[in-house]
Amino acid sequence: MVDGNPKGCQGTEGDLHDRVPSDKPHNQMETSAVDAQIGPRSGELDLDRAIMRFFHFVIQAVLLGSSLIDRNREMREEAMTQQANAGFIRDEMVRAKSVAKDLESRLTELEAKK
């Protein structure tokens, strides 16, 4: 026995037969019948492969779109944070100018009193 088959026989897959004796002349005819049976299946495999590639492409596009949406949201949040920081700094500068003006007026008053 070789690979679970009796000596002189080879195992095949398909609906035509379970074992084909390898030393018989009709082996070639049955093999071509098996090839004819595999032919449409290879077309189905090509179609399956094309469908699989299509869905892979669609999934990649969805993932890319999702990542772009996430990145867009992050950039928008970052811009809002920067605007808030700029507003805070602007308010601080206005207060600092107000304090500087107040200190200058006090200094002027003190110099006038001397």
Backbone as XML, in Angstrom:
<?xml version="1.0"?>
<chain id="A" units="angstrom">
  <residue number="1" name="MET">
    <atom name="N" x="0.838" y="-1.184" z="0.000"/>
    <atom name="CA" x="0.000" y="0.000" z="0.000"/>
    <atom name="C" x="0.879" y="1.243" z="0.000"/>
  </residue>
  <residue number="2" name="VAL">
    <atom name="N" x="0.514" y="2.185" z="-0.849"/>
    <atom name="CA" x="1.200" y="3.459" z="-0.935"/>
    <atom name="C" x="0.155" y="4.544" z="-0.723"/>
  </residue>
  <residue number="3" name="ASP">
    <atom name="N" x="0.365" y="5.408" z="0.241"/>
    <atom name="CA" x="-0.573" y="6.493" z="0.545"/>
    <atom name="C" x="-1.997" y="5.978" z="0.763"/>
  </residue>
  <residue number="4" name="GLY">
    <atom name="N" x="-2.151" y="4.821" z="1.370"/>
    <atom name="CA" x="-3.481" y="4.286" z="1.641"/>
    <atom name="C" x="-4.141" y="3.631" z="0.446"/>
  </residue>
  <residue number="5" name="ASN">
    <atom name="N" x="-3.453" y="3.520" z="-0.691"/>
    <atom name="CA" x="-3.995" y="2.899" z="-1.902"/>
    <atom name="C" x="-3.281" y="1.580" z="-2.145"/>
  </residue>
  <residue number="6" name="PRO">
    <atom name="N" x="-3.998" y="0.596" z="-2.711"/>
    <atom name="CA" x="-3.331" y="-0.662" z="-3.042"/>
    <atom name="C" x="-2.238" y="-0.428" z="-4.074"/>
  </residue>
  <residue number="7" name="LYS">
    <atom name="N" x="-1.253" y="-1.340" z="-4.108"/>
    <atom name="CA" x="-0.140" y="-1.206" z="-5.042"/>
    <atom name="C" x="-0.662" y="-1.200" z="-6.476"/>
  </residue>
  <residue number="8" name="GLY">
    <atom name="N" x="-0.174" y="-0.221" z="-7.286"/>
    <atom name="CA" x="-0.584" y="-0.122" z="-8.678"/>
    <atom name="C" x="-1.787" y="0.778" z="-8.886"/>
  </residue>
  <residue number="9" name="CYS">
    <atom name="N" x="-2.337" y="1.332" z="-7.837"/>
    <atom name="CA" x="-3.482" y="2.234" z="-7.968"/>
    <atom name="C" x="-3.099" y="3.604" z="-7.426"/>
  </residue>
  <residue number="10" name="GLN">
    <atom name="N" x="-3.705" y="4.603" z="-8.017"/>
    <atom name="CA" x="-3.488" y="5.957" z="-7.494"/>
    <atom name="C" x="-4.834" y="6.527" z="-7.078"/>
  </residue>
  <residue number="11" name="GLY">
    <atom name="N" x="-4.848" y="7.268" z="-6.017"/>
    <atom name="CA" x="-6.090" y="7.888" z="-5.557"/>
    <atom name="C" x="-6.359" y="9.155" z="-6.343"/>
  </residue>
  <residue number="12" name="THR">
    <atom name="N" x="-7.632" y="9.410" z="-6.628"/>
    <atom name="CA" x="-8.015" y="10.644" z="-7.309"/>
    <atom name="C" x="-9.189" y="11.247" z="-6.571"/>
  </residue>
  <residue number="13" name="GLU">
    <atom name="N" x="-9.386" y="12.521" z="-6.806"/>
    <atom name="CA" x="-10.539" y="13.190" z="-6.221"/>
    <atom name="C" x="-11.550" y="13.412" z="-7.331"/>
  </residue>
  <residue number="14" name="GLY">
    <atom name="N" x="-12.808" y="13.365" z="-7.001"/>
    <atom name="CA" x="-13.829" y="13.628" z="-8.002"/>
    <atom name="C" x="-14.967" y="12.645" z="-7.882"/>
  </residue>
  <residue number="15" name="ASP">
    <atom name="N" x="-15.993" y="12.868" z="-8.682"/>
    <atom name="CA" x="-17.176" y="12.030" z="-8.641"/>
    <atom name="C" x="-17.071" y="10.830" z="-9.564"/>
  </residue>
  <residue number="16" name="LEU">
    <atom name="N" x="-16.058" y="10.784" z="-10.429"/>
    <atom name="CA" x="-16.002" y="9.730" z="-11.441"/>
    <atom name="C" x="-15.628" y="8.378" z="-10.847"/>
  </residue>
  <residue number="17" name="HIS">
    <atom name="N" x="-14.678" y="8.351" z="-9.937"/>
    <atom name="CA" x="-14.205" y="7.084" z="-9.408"/>
    <atom name="C" x="-13.370" y="7.338" z="-8.160"/>
  </residue>
  <residue number="18" name="ASP">
    <atom name="N" x="-13.154" y="6.267" z="-7.401"/>
    <atom name="CA" x="-12.330" y="6.405" z="-6.206"/>
    <atom name="C" x="-10.874" y="6.119" z="-6.509"/>
  </residue>
  <residue number="19" name="ARG">
    <atom name="N" x="-10.624" y="5.081" z="-7.279"/>
    <atom name="CA" x="-9.244" y="4.717" z="-7.605"/>
    <atom name="C" x="-9.147" y="4.371" z="-9.080"/>
  </residue>
  <residue number="20" name="VAL">
    <atom name="N" x="-8.035" y="4.747" z="-9.686"/>
    <atom name="CA" x="-7.776" y="4.408" z="-11.079"/>
    <atom name="C" x="-6.490" y="3.601" z="-11.103"/>
  </residue>
  <residue number="21" name="PRO">
    <atom name="N" x="-6.532" y="2.388" z="-11.639"/>
    <atom name="CA" x="-5.268" y="1.651" z="-11.756"/>
    <atom name="C" x="-4.323" y="2.419" z="-12.665"/>
  </residue>
  <residue number="22" name="SER">
    <atom name="N" x="-3.095" y="2.596" z="-12.220"/>
    <atom name="CA" x="-2.154" y="3.441" z="-12.954"/>
    <atom name="C" x="-1.572" y="2.750" z="-14.181"/>
  </residue>
  <residue number="23" name="ASP">
    <atom name="N" x="-1.715" y="1.417" z="-14.316"/>
    <atom name="CA" x="-1.124" y="0.734" z="-15.466"/>
    <atom name="C" x="-2.141" y="0.459" z="-16.570"/>
  </residue>
  <residue number="24" name="LYS">
    <atom name="N" x="-3.352" y="0.974" z="-16.493"/>
    <atom name="CA" x="-4.378" y="0.733" z="-17.500"/>
    <atom name="C" x="-4.337" y="1.819" z="-18.561"/>
  </residue>
  <residue number="25" name="PRO">
    <atom name="N" x="-4.603" y="1.471" z="-19.864"/>
    <atom name="CA" x="-4.585" y="2.475" z="-20.919"/>
    <atom name="C" x="-5.719" y="3.495" z="-20.799"/>
  </residue>
  <residue number="26" name="HIS">
    <atom name="N" x="-6.846" y="3.107" z="-20.216"/>
    <atom name="CA" x="-7.949" y="4.053" z="-20.107"/>
    <atom name="C" x="-7.690" y="5.110" z="-19.024"/>
  </residue>
  <residue number="27" name="ASN">
    <atom name="N" x="-6.568" y="4.969" z="-18.325"/>
    <atom name="CA" x="-6.216" y="5.940" z="-17.290"/>
    <atom name="C" x="-6.131" y="7.346" z="-17.883"/>
  </residue>
  <residue number="28" name="GLN">
    <atom name="N" x="-5.572" y="7.460" z="-19.101"/>
    <atom name="CA" x="-5.444" y="8.775" z="-19.728"/>
    <atom name="C" x="-6.819" y="9.348" z="-20.055"/>
  </residue>
  <residue number="29" name="MET">
    <atom name="N" x="-7.742" y="8.500" z="-20.519"/>
    <atom name="CA" x="-9.073" y="8.976" z="-20.859"/>
    <atom name="C" x="-9.797" y="9.446" z="-19.600"/>
  </residue>
  <residue number="30" name="GLU">
    <atom name="N" x="-9.691" y="8.686" z="-18.523"/>
    <atom name="CA" x="-10.353" y="9.088" z="-17.287"/>
    <atom name="C" x="-9.697" y="10.335" z="-16.711"/>
  </residue>
  <residue number="31" name="THR">
    <atom name="N" x="-8.385" y="10.462" z="-16.871"/>
    <atom name="CA" x="-7.697" y="11.658" z="-16.397"/>
    <atom name="C" x="-8.192" y="12.877" z="-17.155"/>
  </residue>
  <residue number="32" name="SER">
    <atom name="N" x="-8.366" y="12.735" z="-18.498"/>
    <atom name="CA" x="-8.870" y="13.885" z="-19.245"/>
    <atom name="C" x="-10.313" y="14.185" z="-18.845"/>
  </residue>
  <residue number="33" name="ALA">
    <atom name="N" x="-11.090" y="13.164" z="-18.487"/>
    <atom name="CA" x="-12.443" y="13.414" z="-17.990"/>
    <atom name="C" x="-12.378" y="14.167" z="-16.669"/>
  </residue>
  <residue number="34" name="VAL">
    <atom name="N" x="-11.398" y="13.801" z="-15.844"/>
    <atom name="CA" x="-11.204" y="14.512" z="-14.577"/>
    <atom name="C" x="-10.765" y="15.937" z="-14.862"/>
  </residue>
  <residue number="35" name="ASP">
    <atom name="N" x="-9.854" y="16.132" z="-15.837"/>
    <atom name="CA" x="-9.422" y="17.482" z="-16.204"/>
    <atom name="C" x="-10.599" y="18.302" z="-16.711"/>
  </residue>
  <residue number="36" name="ALA">
    <atom name="N" x="-11.485" y="17.669" z="-17.489"/>
    <atom name="CA" x="-12.656" y="18.388" z="-17.985"/>
    <atom name="C" x="-13.547" y="18.798" z="-16.816"/>
  </residue>
  <residue number="37" name="GLN">
    <atom name="N" x="-13.595" y="17.952" z="-15.806"/>
    <atom name="CA" x="-14.397" y="18.276" z="-14.631"/>
    <atom name="C" x="-13.733" y="19.406" z="-13.835"/>
  </residue>
  <residue number="38" name="ILE">
    <atom name="N" x="-12.416" y="19.447" z="-13.790"/>
    <atom name="CA" x="-11.692" y="20.488" z="-13.053"/>
    <atom name="C" x="-11.754" y="21.812" z="-13.801"/>
  </residue>
  <residue number="39" name="GLY">
    <atom name="N" x="-11.824" y="21.786" z="-15.139"/>
    <atom name="CA" x="-11.833" y="23.007" z="-15.943"/>
    <atom name="C" x="-12.828" y="24.052" z="-15.469"/>
  </residue>
  <residue number="40" name="PRO">
    <atom name="N" x="-14.121" y="23.736" z="-15.391"/>
    <atom name="CA" x="-15.078" y="24.735" z="-14.908"/>
    <atom name="C" x="-14.790" y="25.160" z="-13.470"/>
  </residue>
  <residue number="41" name="ARG">
    <atom name="N" x="-14.285" y="24.221" z="-12.690"/>
    <atom name="CA" x="-13.966" y="24.585" z="-11.310"/>
    <atom name="C" x="-12.844" y="25.609" z="-11.268"/>
  </residue>
  <residue number="42" name="SER">
    <atom name="N" x="-11.878" y="25.501" z="-12.190"/>
    <atom name="CA" x="-10.809" y="26.497" z="-12.186"/>
    <atom name="C" x="-11.373" y="27.856" z="-12.563"/>
  </residue>
  <residue number="43" name="GLY">
    <atom name="N" x="-12.384" y="27.878" z="-13.450"/>
    <atom name="CA" x="-13.066" y="29.136" z="-13.761"/>
    <atom name="C" x="-13.777" y="29.686" z="-12.533"/>
  </residue>
  <residue number="44" name="GLU">
    <atom name="N" x="-14.382" y="28.761" z="-11.768"/>
    <atom name="CA" x="-15.025" y="29.185" z="-10.528"/>
    <atom name="C" x="-13.983" y="29.716" z="-9.556"/>
  </residue>
  <residue number="45" name="LEU">
    <atom name="N" x="-12.812" y="29.065" z="-9.537"/>
    <atom name="CA" x="-11.741" y="29.537" z="-8.659"/>
    <atom name="C" x="-11.283" y="30.921" z="-9.076"/>
  </residue>
  <residue number="46" name="ASP">
    <atom name="N" x="-11.182" y="31.150" z="-10.399"/>
    <atom name="CA" x="-10.798" y="32.479" z="-10.873"/>
    <atom name="C" x="-11.843" y="33.512" z="-10.469"/>
  </residue>
  <residue number="47" name="LEU">
    <atom name="N" x="-13.116" y="33.148" z="-10.599"/>
    <atom name="CA" x="-14.186" y="34.054" z="-10.194"/>
    <atom name="C" x="-14.135" y="34.293" z="-8.689"/>
  </residue>
  <residue number="48" name="ASP">
    <atom name="N" x="-13.936" y="33.206" z="-7.934"/>
    <atom name="CA" x="-13.823" y="33.352" z="-6.479"/>
    <atom name="C" x="-12.645" y="34.244" z="-6.114"/>
  </residue>
  <residue number="49" name="ARG">
    <atom name="N" x="-11.535" y="34.055" z="-6.804"/>
    <atom name="CA" x="-10.343" y="34.874" z="-6.540"/>
    <atom name="C" x="-10.619" y="36.338" z="-6.880"/>
  </residue>
  <residue number="50" name="ALA">
    <atom name="N" x="-11.305" y="36.586" z="-7.994"/>
    <atom name="CA" x="-11.632" y="37.965" z="-8.380"/>
    <atom name="C" x="-12.576" y="38.597" z="-7.358"/>
  </residue>
  <residue number="51" name="ILE">
    <atom name="N" x="-13.555" y="37.828" z="-6.905"/>
    <atom name="CA" x="-14.481" y="38.340" z="-5.887"/>
    <atom name="C" x="-13.732" y="38.622" z="-4.593"/>
  </residue>
  <residue number="52" name="MET">
    <atom name="N" x="-12.833" y="37.700" z="-4.223"/>
    <atom name="CA" x="-12.048" y="37.894" z="-3.005"/>
    <atom name="C" x="-11.185" y="39.149" z="-3.115"/>
  </residue>
  <residue number="53" name="ARG">
    <atom name="N" x="-10.565" y="39.367" z="-4.266"/>
    <atom name="CA" x="-9.751" y="40.571" z="-4.467"/>
    <atom name="C" x="-10.614" y="41.823" z="-4.416"/>
  </residue>
  <residue number="54" name="PHE">
    <atom name="N" x="-11.804" y="41.750" z="-5.013"/>
    <atom name="CA" x="-12.712" y="42.897" z="-4.992"/>
    <atom name="C" x="-13.077" y="43.265" z="-3.556"/>
  </residue>
  <residue number="55" name="PHE">
    <atom name="N" x="-13.476" y="42.250" z="-2.767"/>
    <atom name="CA" x="-13.841" y="42.542" z="-1.383"/>
    <atom name="C" x="-12.634" y="43.007" z="-0.576"/>
  </residue>
  <residue number="56" name="HIS">
    <atom name="N" x="-11.459" y="42.461" z="-0.876"/>
    <atom name="CA" x="-10.241" y="42.934" z="-0.211"/>
    <atom name="C" x="-10.027" y="44.409" z="-0.526"/>
  </residue>
  <residue number="57" name="PHE">
    <atom name="N" x="-10.217" y="44.786" z="-1.792"/>
    <atom name="CA" x="-10.083" y="46.188" z="-2.199"/>
    <atom name="C" x="-11.113" y="47.059" z="-1.485"/>
  </residue>
  <residue number="58" name="VAL">
    <atom name="N" x="-12.357" y="46.569" z="-1.416"/>
    <atom name="CA" x="-13.415" y="47.332" z="-0.746"/>
    <atom name="C" x="-13.080" y="47.516" z="0.732"/>
  </residue>
  <residue number="59" name="ILE">
    <atom name="N" x="-12.622" y="46.459" z="1.378"/>
    <atom name="CA" x="-12.263" y="46.542" z="2.795"/>
    <atom name="C" x="-11.118" y="47.526" z="2.993"/>
  </residue>
  <residue number="60" name="GLN">
    <atom name="N" x="-10.106" y="47.461" z="2.116"/>
    <atom name="CA" x="-8.986" y="48.402" z="2.223"/>
    <atom name="C" x="-9.468" y="49.835" z="2.045"/>
  </residue>
  <residue number="61" name="ALA">
    <atom name="N" x="-10.394" y="50.059" z="1.111"/>
    <atom name="CA" x="-10.928" y="51.409" z="0.886"/>
    <atom name="C" x="-11.704" y="51.887" z="2.107"/>
  </residue>
  <residue number="62" name="VAL">
    <atom name="N" x="-12.484" y="51.000" z="2.713"/>
    <atom name="CA" x="-13.241" y="51.370" z="3.913"/>
    <atom name="C" x="-12.287" y="51.707" z="5.053"/>
  </residue>
  <residue number="63" name="LEU">
    <atom name="N" x="-11.246" y="50.896" z="5.224"/>
    <atom name="CA" x="-10.268" y="51.164" z="6.280"/>
    <atom name="C" x="-9.552" y="52.483" z="6.042"/>
  </residue>
  <residue number="64" name="LEU">
    <atom name="N" x="-9.179" y="52.745" z="4.794"/>
    <atom name="CA" x="-8.515" y="54.006" z="4.470"/>
    <atom name="C" x="-9.448" y="55.178" z="4.743"/>
  </residue>
  <residue number="65" name="GLY">
    <atom name="N" x="-10.696" y="55.070" z="4.309"/>
    <atom name="CA" x="-11.669" y="56.131" z="4.563"/>
    <atom name="C" x="-11.871" y="56.355" z="6.049"/>
  </residue>
  <residue number="66" name="SER">
    <atom name="N" x="-11.953" y="55.275" z="6.803"/>
    <atom name="CA" x="-12.124" y="55.388" z="8.250"/>
    <atom name="C" x="-10.926" y="56.073" z="8.883"/>
  </residue>
  <residue number="67" name="SER">
    <atom name="N" x="-9.729" y="55.711" z="8.434"/>
    <atom name="CA" x="-8.533" y="56.328" z="8.998"/>
    <atom name="C" x="-8.448" y="57.798" z="8.617"/>
  </residue>
  <residue number="68" name="LEU">
    <atom name="N" x="-8.881" y="58.149" z="7.397"/>
    <atom name="CA" x="-8.890" y="59.558" z="6.992"/>
    <atom name="C" x="-9.905" y="60.356" z="7.808"/>
  </residue>
  <residue number="69" name="ILE">
    <atom name="N" x="-11.039" y="59.751" z="8.092"/>
    <atom name="CA" x="-12.048" y="60.420" z="8.914"/>
    <atom name="C" x="-11.503" y="60.652" z="10.317"/>
  </residue>
  <residue number="70" name="ASP">
    <atom name="N" x="-10.843" y="59.629" z="10.880"/>
    <atom name="CA" x="-10.248" y="59.784" z="12.208"/>
    <atom name="C" x="-9.194" y="60.881" z="12.211"/>
  </residue>
  <residue number="71" name="ARG">
    <atom name="N" x="-8.353" y="60.882" z="11.192"/>
    <atom name="CA" x="-7.294" y="61.898" z="11.107"/>
    <atom name="C" x="-7.895" y="63.289" z="10.946"/>
  </residue>
  <residue number="72" name="ASN">
    <atom name="N" x="-8.962" y="63.408" z="10.166"/>
    <atom name="CA" x="-9.640" y="64.686" z="9.989"/>
    <atom name="C" x="-10.192" y="65.182" z="11.326"/>
  </residue>
  <residue number="73" name="ARG">
    <atom name="N" x="-10.798" y="64.270" z="12.094"/>
    <atom name="CA" x="-11.341" y="64.644" z="13.401"/>
    <atom name="C" x="-10.221" y="65.098" z="14.332"/>
  </residue>
  <residue number="74" name="GLU">
    <atom name="N" x="-9.103" y="64.374" z="14.335"/>
    <atom name="CA" x="-7.963" y="64.754" z="15.175"/>
    <atom name="C" x="-7.433" y="66.130" z="14.788"/>
  </residue>
  <residue number="75" name="MET">
    <atom name="N" x="-7.329" y="66.389" z="13.486"/>
    <atom name="CA" x="-6.832" y="67.688" z="13.034"/>
    <atom name="C" x="-7.803" y="68.803" z="13.425"/>
  </residue>
  <residue number="76" name="ARG">
    <atom name="N" x="-9.100" y="68.543" z="13.319"/>
    <atom name="CA" x="-10.102" y="69.545" z="13.690"/>
    <atom name="C" x="-10.014" y="69.847" z="15.187"/>
  </residue>
  <residue number="77" name="GLU">
    <atom name="N" x="-9.869" y="68.792" z="16.008"/>
    <atom name="CA" x="-9.737" y="68.990" z="17.452"/>
    <atom name="C" x="-8.461" y="69.762" z="17.777"/>
  </residue>
  <residue number="78" name="GLU">
    <atom name="N" x="-7.372" y="69.444" z="17.082"/>
    <atom name="CA" x="-6.105" y="70.152" z="17.290"/>
    <atom name="C" x="-6.249" y="71.624" z="16.914"/>
  </residue>
  <residue number="79" name="ALA">
    <atom name="N" x="-6.927" y="71.910" z="15.816"/>
    <atom name="CA" x="-7.137" y="73.302" z="15.397"/>
    <atom name="C" x="-7.977" y="74.048" z="16.428"/>
  </residue>
  <residue number="80" name="MET">
    <atom name="N" x="-9.001" y="73.389" z="16.958"/>
    <atom name="CA" x="-9.830" y="74.037" z="17.979"/>
    <atom name="C" x="-9.020" y="74.313" z="19.239"/>
  </residue>
  <residue number="81" name="THR">
    <atom name="N" x="-8.153" y="73.380" z="19.614"/>
    <atom name="CA" x="-7.289" y="73.577" z="20.783"/>
    <atom name="C" x="-6.346" y="74.746" z="20.556"/>
  </residue>
  <residue number="82" name="GLN">
    <atom name="N" x="-5.764" y="74.827" z="19.372"/>
    <atom name="CA" x="-4.858" y="75.933" z="19.066"/>
    <atom name="C" x="-5.603" y="77.265" z="19.070"/>
  </residue>
  <residue number="83" name="GLN">
    <atom name="N" x="-6.831" y="77.288" z="18.559"/>
    <atom name="CA" x="-7.624" y="78.523" z="18.590"/>
    <atom name="C" x="-7.931" y="78.932" z="20.028"/>
  </residue>
  <residue number="84" name="ALA">
    <atom name="N" x="-8.252" y="77.953" z="20.865"/>
    <atom name="CA" x="-8.524" y="78.256" z="22.273"/>
    <atom name="C" x="-7.267" y="78.803" z="22.945"/>
  </residue>
  <residue number="85" name="ASN">
    <atom name="N" x="-6.109" y="78.194" z="22.663"/>
    <atom name="CA" x="-4.844" y="78.682" z="23.233"/>
    <atom name="C" x="-4.542" y="80.090" z="22.745"/>
  </residue>
  <residue number="86" name="ALA">
    <atom name="N" x="-4.769" y="80.355" z="21.464"/>
    <atom name="CA" x="-4.521" y="81.695" z="20.917"/>
    <atom name="C" x="-5.439" y="82.713" z="21.589"/>
  </residue>
  <residue number="87" name="GLY">
    <atom name="N" x="-6.694" y="82.358" z="21.812"/>
    <atom name="CA" x="-7.625" y="83.246" z="22.513"/>
    <atom name="C" x="-7.172" y="83.515" z="23.937"/>
  </residue>
  <residue number="88" name="PHE">
    <atom name="N" x="-6.707" y="82.478" z="24.620"/>
    <atom name="CA" x="-6.216" y="82.634" z="25.990"/>
    <atom name="C" x="-5.005" y="83.562" z="26.023"/>
  </residue>
  <residue number="89" name="ILE">
    <atom name="N" x="-4.067" y="83.371" z="25.097"/>
    <atom name="CA" x="-2.870" y="84.220" z="25.038"/>
    <atom name="C" x="-3.267" y="85.662" z="24.719"/>
  </residue>
  <residue number="90" name="ARG">
    <atom name="N" x="-4.216" y="85.852" z="23.818"/>
    <atom name="CA" x="-4.688" y="87.197" z="23.467"/>
    <atom name="C" x="-5.275" y="87.881" z="24.705"/>
  </residue>
  <residue number="91" name="ASP">
    <atom name="N" x="-6.100" y="87.154" z="25.464"/>
    <atom name="CA" x="-6.686" y="87.713" z="26.688"/>
    <atom name="C" x="-5.601" y="88.068" z="27.703"/>
  </residue>
  <residue number="92" name="GLU">
    <atom name="N" x="-4.598" y="87.204" z="27.821"/>
    <atom name="CA" x="-3.489" y="87.478" z="28.749"/>
    <atom name="C" x="-2.730" y="88.733" z="28.325"/>
  </residue>
  <residue number="93" name="MET">
    <atom name="N" x="-2.524" y="88.913" z="27.024"/>
    <atom name="CA" x="-1.817" y="90.111" z="26.545"/>
    <atom name="C" x="-2.636" y="91.367" z="26.833"/>
  </residue>
  <residue number="94" name="VAL">
    <atom name="N" x="-3.958" y="91.294" z="26.656"/>
    <atom name="CA" x="-4.822" y="92.448" z="26.951"/>
    <atom name="C" x="-4.721" y="92.788" z="28.436"/>
  </residue>
  <residue number="95" name="ARG">
    <atom name="N" x="-4.765" y="91.764" z="29.302"/>
    <atom name="CA" x="-4.634" y="92.002" z="30.747"/>
    <atom name="C" x="-3.268" y="92.577" z="31.093"/>
  </residue>
  <residue number="96" name="ALA">
    <atom name="N" x="-2.218" y="92.034" z="30.457"/>
    <atom name="CA" x="-0.865" y="92.534" z="30.730"/>
    <atom name="C" x="-0.740" y="93.995" z="30.303"/>
  </residue>
  <residue number="97" name="LYS">
    <atom name="N" x="-1.298" y="94.344" z="29.164"/>
    <atom name="CA" x="-1.266" y="95.750" z="28.717"/>
    <atom name="C" x="-2.042" y="96.636" z="29.689"/>
  </residue>
  <residue number="98" name="SER">
    <atom name="N" x="-3.174" y="96.127" z="30.174"/>
    <atom name="CA" x="-3.978" y="96.888" z="31.131"/>
    <atom name="C" x="-3.199" y="97.104" z="32.428"/>
  </residue>
  <residue number="99" name="VAL">
    <atom name="N" x="-2.543" y="96.050" z="32.901"/>
    <atom name="CA" x="-1.730" y="96.164" z="34.120"/>
    <atom name="C" x="-0.578" y="97.126" z="33.883"/>
  </residue>
  <residue number="100" name="ALA">
    <atom name="N" x="0.083" y="97.029" z="32.722"/>
    <atom name="CA" x="1.200" y="97.933" z="32.414"/>
    <atom name="C" x="0.716" y="99.377" z="32.376"/>
  </residue>
  <residue number="101" name="LYS">
    <atom name="N" x="-0.433" y="99.619" z="31.779"/>
    <atom name="CA" x="-0.994" y="100.976" z="31.727"/>
    <atom name="C" x="-1.294" y="101.492" z="33.135"/>
  </residue>
  <residue number="102" name="ASP">
    <atom name="N" x="-1.887" y="100.617" z="33.954"/>
    <atom name="CA" x="-2.209" y="100.986" z="35.331"/>
    <atom name="C" x="-0.935" y="101.311" z="36.108"/>
  </residue>
  <residue number="103" name="LEU">
    <atom name="N" x="0.101" y="100.493" z="35.943"/>
    <atom name="CA" x="1.367" y="100.739" z="36.645"/>
    <atom name="C" x="2.013" y="102.035" z="36.161"/>
  </residue>
  <residue number="104" name="GLU">
    <atom name="N" x="1.945" y="102.301" z="34.863"/>
    <atom name="CA" x="2.513" y="103.558" z="34.344"/>
    <atom name="C" x="1.778" y="104.765" z="34.926"/>
  </residue>
  <residue number="105" name="SER">
    <atom name="N" x="0.447" y="104.667" z="35.026"/>
    <atom name="CA" x="-0.308" y="105.791" z="35.589"/>
    <atom name="C" x="0.023" y="105.980" z="37.069"/>
  </residue>
  <residue number="106" name="ARG">
    <atom name="N" x="0.198" y="104.902" z="37.824"/>
    <atom name="CA" x="0.593" y="105.011" z="39.234"/>
    <atom name="C" x="1.985" y="105.623" z="39.358"/>
  </residue>
  <residue number="107" name="LEU">
    <atom name="N" x="2.888" y="105.169" z="38.467"/>
    <atom name="CA" x="4.249" y="105.714" z="38.488"/>
    <atom name="C" x="4.216" y="107.210" z="38.192"/>
  </residue>
  <residue number="108" name="THR">
    <atom name="N" x="3.413" y="107.603" z="37.248"/>
    <atom name="CA" x="3.286" y="109.021" z="36.908"/>
    <atom name="C" x="2.740" y="109.799" z="38.108"/>
  </residue>
  <residue number="109" name="GLU">
    <atom name="N" x="1.762" y="109.245" z="38.814"/>
    <atom name="CA" x="1.205" y="109.889" z="40.003"/>
    <atom name="C" x="2.261" y="110.028" z="41.096"/>
  </residue>
  <residue number="110" name="LEU">
    <atom name="N" x="3.051" y="108.956" z="41.308"/>
    <atom name="CA" x="4.097" y="108.999" z="42.340"/>
    <atom name="C" x="5.163" y="110.033" z="41.994"/>
  </residue>
  <residue number="111" name="GLU">
    <atom name="N" x="5.529" y="110.108" z="40.724"/>
    <atom name="CA" x="6.532" y="111.091" z="40.311"/>
    <atom name="C" x="5.975" y="112.511" z="40.469"/>
  </residue>
  <residue number="112" name="ALA">
    <atom name="N" x="4.695" y="112.663" z="40.245"/>
    <atom name="CA" x="4.072" y="113.987" z="40.378"/>
    <atom name="C" x="4.020" y="114.414" z="41.847"/>
  </residue>
  <residue number="113" name="LYS">
    <atom name="N" x="3.856" y="113.469" z="42.762"/>
    <atom name="CA" x="3.794" y="113.777" z="44.187"/>
    <atom name="C" x="5.164" y="114.151" z="44.729"/>
  </residue>
  <residue number="114" name="LYS">
    <atom name="N" x="6.227" y="113.719" z="44.161"/>
    <atom name="CA" x="7.566" y="113.994" z="44.665"/>
    <atom name="C" x="7.909" y="115.375" z="44.407"/>
  </residue>
</chain>
